[in-house]
Amino acid sequence: MTTVPPLVLIEPYAHRLGGHHPRTLAALAAARPGALVVAPHGAADPGLLRQAGARLVTGTRGPAAAALLAAAQWANAVSAAGRKAFASRRWPVALQRAPHQVTLLARCLTEAACLRTARHLVREPAAVVVLSASEALHGATALLGGQPHLRFIHEAVTTEDTPVRLLGRLARRGERRVVALYPTAAVRHQFAGAFPGLAGVARAFAVDDGHRLTDAERDSARTAFGIPDGATVVCLVGGWWPYKDIATVNAALARLTSPLHLVVTGTPLDEQVLTRWHELPQVHLHTVPGPVGEQVLRLVYAAADAALVARRPGVGKESGLVMDTARLGVPLLLSGHDPDLTARLAGQPWARLFPVGDPGALAAVLDALATGLPPRPGPGAPAVLGMATAAEQAAFLTTAYTRLIEELR
């Protein structure tokens, strides 16, 4: 009997609740029982991973990995001290940015430690994948980690300055040992100019685990929030980060002419804004402090007639919230911030679009829910967004990794 090599899944942020990364990690592990999950700082829900049949490894294995992780922790400490010391805008911009450059180095060292751990434990893996990879030092990570790998690069948070760019150029030969996976074409385009020698593929990160919401979940969720039968409910999920367009949501809620129950969860949230919403005559606000786990998140979505996603113009990274609506079966109210996403959803009856940054249009969409709700997304909705099943994603990762190894031989 032939033994199937394990899938190696590296998630440096498995210890954090929130986001769709933990869910994707668990779904991929369940699709490949026996998968090795490397979580250097532990896992927020280790029971879920073990239930999926994964082998969970926290910390590091082997002296090289231990040394790299120790160096990463030291770099993180330096970065934190630098951010505190240079927080004032009186300092030159270069000094204000310097701690974030150290953070990029720390992320590189952490990923390299995980790759060394994987190499120590698995000699011939089916695939090695960093699920939440840094946007810089790709070649350096591969060389320090001693392991070819695939890496999902979700967005560019920190711009490289001269020292990091120099390190990247010194380690450029390591880039041929890496395939970058970008969740959208827009993100791939964003990185193409900075890393012309880095092989890359646009591939949705979120996967469909097949666990759609049930009618029983919807009934119990309404009861849990004390929402009466026949009320219109919209959920607003996720922290209010700079790319979220909360200002447009705020202005739209003030223009409502029909009652609306709004369920808000995530972190960070602006308490002053929430206080204003509490006082609006047409808004019945329900807040769930975040971050929250999968069970609570399902409860929030189950209570909603639709989910609202509003972003600023030009944001082209993958929205885990949009993916949530498709996989769970929740109608979607979406701003037109991303032309590619708008084109995918045009004509879908379960998605109602409004012009980005237009509070009047959003208010009209919200008021219209009182007279007619969108249908729930059907089983084919994930495919509309390019979302694969967990099994399909695992197979794709294995094929891509095999091709990378063959090219290196």
N, C-alpha and C positions, 0 to 999 in steps of 0.2 A: 504493500500500500504506500503510495507516494504522499509525503508530508508537504502540505502547502505552506510556503514561507509566510511568516506573519507580516501584517501591515504595521508599520511603525508610525504612530501619530504623536507629534510633538506639539504641546500647547503650553507656552510659557505663562499664559494667563488663566489656566484652568482653576486657579484658586479664587477667582473673582466671580461673583454672581452677576447676572445681567448679560444682555447681548445675546446674539444667536450663536456665538462660538461654542459655548458648552454643549448646546443642543446638537450642533453638527458633529462635535467630537463624539458624543454618546451614540449618535445615529450611525456614524461610520464604524465605530467599535462594534456595535451590534450587528452590522452587516458583515463583518469579518471576525467571528469569534476567535479568540486567541490573539487579537491585535495587542501590540505593545503600546501603551500610552505613557509617554514621558512627560511628567508635570513637575518641574523643578521646585516649585513652591507649594506643592500639594494640590488637591482638587476640592472644589467647593462641595461637590456631591460625589464622593468616592463610591458610595453604594450603587449609584446609577451605572457607573462604569463597570463595576464588578458584576452587576446584574446582566450587563451586556456581554459578559464573557471576556472582558479585557484584562490584560495583565497590567496593573497600574504600578508605575515606578515613580516615586517621589525622590527629590534630592538628586544625587548623581551616583554613578558607578564607575570605579576606576580612578587612579590618581590624576590623570590628565583632566578628566571632567571635573574633578573636585577643585583642582587649581584654577580652571577657567571660571567656574561658578564663584569661587572666592574672589577672583579678580573682578567679576561682574558686580558683586555685592559692594566691593570697595568703590568701584566707579559710580554706582548708584548713590552711595553715601556722599561722595564728592559732588555729584550733580545736585543732590538735595541741598547741601550746604551752599553751593554756588547760587542756586535759585533764591535762597533766603538772603544771601549777602548782596546779590545784585538785583533784587526785586524793584528797587526804586528806579524810576525813569531818568533820574539824574545821572546814572551811569551811562557810558557809551553803549551803543547798540551791540557792538561786538562782545562786550562783557556780559550783557544781558542774555545774549544767545549762546555764550560759551557753555553753560551748564547743560543745555539741550544737546550740544554736540557730544558731551560726555555720556549723556543718556543713550545716544546712538551706539557708542562704543560698548556700553553696558549691555545693551540688547544683543549686539553681535556676540559678545562673550557668553551670554546666557544661552543663546541658540547653539553656539559651538559646544558648550558643555553638554547640552542635550544630545547633540549629534555624537559626541564622544561616548556618552552613556549608551546610546543605541548601538553604536559599533561594538562596544564592550559586550553587549548582551545578545546581539543578533548578527550573525556573520553574513547571511545571504537573505536579506529581507525582500518581501514582495515589492515594497515601496517605502520610502522614508519621506515624510511630509511634515513641514512646519506649518501649522494651520494659521498662526497669527505672527507673521514674519515682519521683521524690521524693513523699513523702506530704504536702507542704506547698507553698505559694506557686505554685499551679497557674496562676492568672491572671498573676502576675508573670513566670513563665516564658514564657507565650505573648506577652506584650507586649514583653519584652526580646528574645525570639527572633524576633519579627516574623513568626510562622508559625503558622497554625492547625494543630492536631495532635491525635492520639489518644495517650493515655498509660496504660500498665498500671501500676496502683498495687497492689503486692503485699501490703503490710501497713503498719501504723503503728509505726515503730520509735522515733521521737522525738516527744514531745508539744510542741505549739507553746506558747511563752510569749508574754507581752504584746508584745514588740518584733516578733516574727515575725507574730503575729496582726494587728498594726497594718499591717505591710507588705502582708499579704494583703488587708486591707480596702481599702487604697489602690489595689490593683491588681485589685479584684473585677471590674471591667468586662472584664478579659481572660479571665475564666472562660467567657464565652460562646463563646470561640474554641477551647474544649477539650472533648473527650469523654473522660471517665475510664472505663477498662476495669478492672473488679475481677474477680479470678480466681474468687471465690466470693461467694455471696449474703451470707455472714457479714461479709466484708470490706466489701462495699457498704453494709451496714447500719451498720457501724462508722463510716463516713465521712459518711453521709447527714446526720447532725445538725451536724457541723462545717462542711460545705460544701453548704448547701441549694440554692445556685444553680448547682452544678456538675452538668451532665448526666452520667449514669453508667449503665453496662450491666454486668451480671454475665456474664462470659465466661471460660471456662477458658483459661489461658495456654499450658500445654504442648500440643504438637501431636503427632500420630501420624505418624512418618516412614516407617512400614511396614517398618522394619528389625528384624524379630523375631529372637530368638536361634535359631541352628541347632543340630542335634544335634552337628555337628562342633565347634562352639564349646563346647558343654557338656562333651564328652569331653576336649578339650584343656585346659579350665579346671580340671577335676578333676586332671588330670595335673600341671598347673603348680603347684597347691597341695599336691600329694602326698596327695590324699584317696583312700582306698581305695574300691573298688567296694562298693556297698551301704551306705556310711555316710550318715548323715543330716546335711545341711548347711543352715544358715541364714545369711543375710548381714544385717549391720547397717551401713547406708550413711549417710554424712553426718556432719557435725560435731556434737558434743554441745553444742548451744546450750541456753539456759535452757528453751525450750519442749519440748525432748525429755525423756522420762521415763526417764532412765537408771537412776534409783534402783529403779524397778519391775523393769527388766530385770536389774539386779544381784541383787536378792532372788530373782527367779525362777530364775536360773541356779544359785544355791546350792541350790535345791530339786529339781533334776533327778534322775530315777532312771534315765534312759536316756542313753547316750553321744550327744553332739552336737558336730559340727564347726561353729564359729562364725567367719565371715569378717567382719572389721571394717575399714572404710576411712572416711576423712574427716578433717577438721580443724576445730576442735581436738578432741583426745581427752584423756582423763585417764589418764596413765600408771600412777598408783597403782591405779586401778580395773582396768586391763588386767592388771597384775601379779596382782591377786587372782583374776581370771578364769583366768589361766594355771595357778593352783594348785588350781582346782576339779577334783574327781575325774572328773566326767562331761563336762567341757568341753575340747575340743581347739581352741585358739585360733589363728587365722591373722590377722595384721594387715598392712594395706597402707597405708603412710604417705600422707597426703593433703596437698594436694588432688591429684586424679588426673584425667587426660583421659578422653575417651569410650572409647578402646580398653581401658584398664585397668578402667574402670567396667563395661563389658560382660563382661570376664573375671570380675569378682566376681559379677555377677548370674548368669552362665552356670554358675558352680560351685555355685549354691545350689538346693536343693529348694524354698525359700521365702524371702521377704524379710520382715524384721520391722520394723514401724513403730510406735513407741510415743511418744505425745505426752501432754502434761499436759491436764487437763480444760479445755474451752472454747477450745482453739486451733482457729480456723476458717479459717485461710489455706490456700491450695492446697498440697498435698504433692507435690513433684516426684517423691518416691520412690514414692508410690502410683501416680502416673501412669507411672513407669518400669515398674512391674510389669505394668501393663495393656498397654503398647505393646511390651514385650519378650517377654511371655509367661512371667512368673514368678509362682507362687502367692504370696499375701499373708497375713501374720499382722498384724492391725491392732487397736490399742486403740480403744475406743469413745469417743474424746475429742470427736468432732464428730458431732452427731446427724444432720446432713444427709448426711454421708459414710456414716455407718452405714446410713441408710435406703437409699442408692443401692446399697450392697453386700449388703444383707440378701438371703439366698437365693442369692447367687452361689457356686457350688461351689468356685471357686478362691480365695475369701477366707474366712479363719477369724478371727472377731472374739472379743475378750476384753474384759471390763470394764476401764475405765480405772483405773489405779492398783492393780490386783489382781495381785500377784505369784503367788499360788497358782493363779489361773486361767490366767495366762500359762505357768507351769510345766507345767500339765496340757496345754495346747495344744502346747507344744514336745515333751513326752514322747509325745503321741499321734502325732507324725510318724513315730516308729519303727515303728508298726504300720499306717500308711496315709497316703500323701501326697495332698494336694489335687491335682486335675487342673490342668493349665496353662491360663491364660486363653486363650480363643479369639480369633479376629479381631474379634469384636464387643465385646470387653472395653473398648477405649477409649471407645466410644460410651456405655457404661454410666456412665462418669465424666464425660460431657459433653465429651470430648476430640475435637476436629475433626482432620481431616487437614491437612497443611500447605497444600495447595491450597485447601481450604475456608476455612481461617483467613485466607489472603491475600485471598480473595474477600470475606469478611466485612469485613476492614479497609478494603478499597477502597470497599465500599458505605457503610460508616459514615462514612468521610471525605468521600465525595461528598455525602452528606446534610448533613454539617456545613457544607461550603462553600456548598451551596445555601441553607441557612438564614441564612448570613452575608450573602448578596447582597441 
